[in-house]
Amino acid sequence: MENDKKNSLPIKSWSLDDRPREKMLSKGVAALSNAELLAILINNGSKDRSALELAKEIMLLGKNNLDELGKLSIKDLQKIKGIGAAKAITITAALEIGRRRESEGIHQKTVVTNSRDIAQFLRASLKDLAHEVFVAIYLNQGNRILSYKIISNGGLSGTVADPRIILKTALEEGATGIVLCHNHPSGNLRPSMADETLTQKIKQGAALIDIRIMDHIIVSNEGYYSFADEGIL
């Protein structure tokens, strides 16, 4: 009850140790809960609720899970009384920065050594999407990344990738290897029959022009699946 009373008061009236900003300065960012970090982003509470109270409600909306929170749209956040467009945009922008930080590794890692390198980047970029996206990563002879291209955007149940576009881009890039990648919004990592058929079709076409299909990686919130690691490429 005492904590409830404190939370309903403006944060400025709390003791210094309880204020998120002051707590970060005195104890370090790791000492703050997710709700306290959100409260800093929210900055000001509403007329009858503190920023921390609003932050805790946002965490509940995201099932107290940052992955789930990252899936919420600006409109979802605005369903909470006291969260207007400005606050919702600030939170969404901060989550996107975190997502982009996680995906930066693929750009800095010039040589791909295993499926995990690419899967880690792809999960950061694609795991929260509600629709399927098919991408191709083009490599040179030394497995250095030449480019990353979105081949197609699909619906809720799938996407269609044109092998001709994939191979045409490979020739334009001077690539000798390709890693195929797409996400499964359902969370199921197992490849469908259509996934396997498409992979073989692209592989056969690539072989005619001396280009190797190095892997086909499926990503979701559950992890990733590598055709090469499973020995079915």
N, C-alpha and C positions, 0 to 999 in steps of 0.2 A: 504493500500500500504506500509506503514511504517513497519507494522508487517511482511509483506511478505519479505521485504528486510532484516529484522532482522533474520527471520527464515532461509534464504538462507546463512547466514554467519555461520562460525563455532561457536559452542556453547561457546567455550573459549573466544570469542570476545564479548559475551553478558555481560550485567551488572550482578553482583553477584546475585541479587534478581531474575533474570530471568533464571539462570542456574538450571536445575532440581536437581542436587546433592546439590548444595548450598542452594537451596530453601527448600529441605527436611531437611537439618540440621538446618536452621534458623526458619522454620515455621512448621515442622513436616510432616510426610508422607501423612497425610490426606489432606494437602493443594495442593498436586499435582494432576493434571488431569491424566486420564488413559494414554493419549499420552505421558505425561511427564515421567510417570513410565516406559513406554516402551522405551523411549529415553535413560533412564539410562541403561536398558538391552542391547540396541543396541550399546551403548558406543560411537562409532565413526560413523560419517556420511560418505557419499560417496564424490566423488570429487566435485560435484556441489550441494549437498543437505546436510542439517544438519541432525543430528540424530532425532531431533524433527519432521522435515518434513517427514522423512521416517516413524516415529512412527504414524503420523497422517494418512499417506496413508494406513498403516496396519490397523488402526482402521476403516477406510472407507471400506477396504476389508472385515472386520468383521462386517459391517453394524453398526459401533459404538456401538456394544453390546458385552460384554465380553463372554457371552454364545456362541454367533456365532463365536467369535474369537477363542474360545477353540476348535471349530470343524475343524479349518484350519490345514492342514497338513504342514509338512516342505516344500514340493514341492509347495504348495499354496503360502506360504510366500515368497519363492524364485522367484515368478513371478514378485515381485516388484523389479525394478532396484535399486541396491544398497544393497539388502538383499541377502547375500550369505549363504552358508550352515552353517557357524559358528553362524551367527546372528540368523538364523531361528531355529537352534537347541537350542540356549540359550532361545529364546522366548518360544518355545514348552516346554522346561524343566521347566521354571518358571510357565507356565500355569498348568502343570501336578502336580507341588508341591502344587499349590492352590487347585486343584481337590482332591489330597490326603489328604490335611489338612481337607477339608470339610467332607471326608469320615472316618476320624479317630474315630469319636464319637462311632461308632458301636463296635469298639474293646475295647474302654475304658468303655462303658456302659455294664456291665456284665449281667444285668437283663433287659429284654425287657418288657416294660409296656404298649405300645400301637403301633399301626400301623405306626404312624408318626416317631417313633424312627428308624425303619428299612427303611421306605420310604426315609427319609432324607439321609441316607447312600447310598441307592441304586441309588437315583437320581444323587448323586455326581459321582458314579462309572460307571453308565450305560447310562445316559441321552444323552451323545454326540456320542454314538456309532451309526454307520449307519446300523448295523445288529442286529437281536434279539439275546439276551443271556438269558438263563434260569438258575436260581440259586436256591439253597435251603439253608436255615439257620436252623441249628439243635439246639434244645433247650433241657435242662434237665427238671426235674420235677418242679424246681423252676423258670423256664423260663430264666435260665442262658444260654448264648450262648456257645455252644460247638464248633461249626465250621461253616464255610461258604464255600460252594462248588459250583463251576461252573458245571452244569449238561450237558449243551450243548450250542454250538454256531451255530446260524442259518444263513440264508440268509437275503435278504432285506425284504422278505415278511413273514418270520416266522422261528420258530425253533421247533424241536421235542424233547420232554423230555420223557425218558423211565422211567415209574413208578418203574420198577424193580431196576434200578440203584439208584433211590432216596431212596427207602425203604431199599435196601441192605446197603447203606451208613448209614442210620439211625440206623440200628441194630449194625453195626460196631462201631458207635459213642456212643452207649448206650443212644440214644435220646428218649425222650417221646413225643416230639412235633416238628413239622416242619413248617416253614414259606416258602411258595413257592413264587418265585419272577421272573418277567421278564420285559423287556423293550419293548416299542412300538416306534420304530424310526419314524413312521409316525406322532407322536404327539397325535394321537387319544387314549384316555384313556379307552374307553369302551371295555370290554372284548368281544372277538369273541365267536361264538358258540363253536369253537374248544377249546378255553381257558376254557370255562365252562365245556365242556365234559371231558377234561383232568383233571381238578380239581376234579371232582366227581369220576373219575376213581382212582386217587391217594388216595383220601379220603377213598373210599371203601376198597382199598387194605391195607391202613394203619390201619383201624379199626380192621382188622383181626389179627393184631399183637400188638394191644393195643397202637398204636401211633396216636396222634391227629394231624390233619392238622389245625394249628392255624389260618392261613390266606393265601391268595394268593394276592400279591400286584403287580400291573402294574405301571410302572413309565415311564415318558416321560418329555420333556421340559415343558409341560403344568402343571405338578404336579404329583399326584399319585391317584390310584384307589385301594381301599381295599375291597376284597370280604367280609371280616368279618364286616367291618363298614357298608357295604351296605346290610347286612343280607342275602346274597345269598350263603354262604358257606355251 
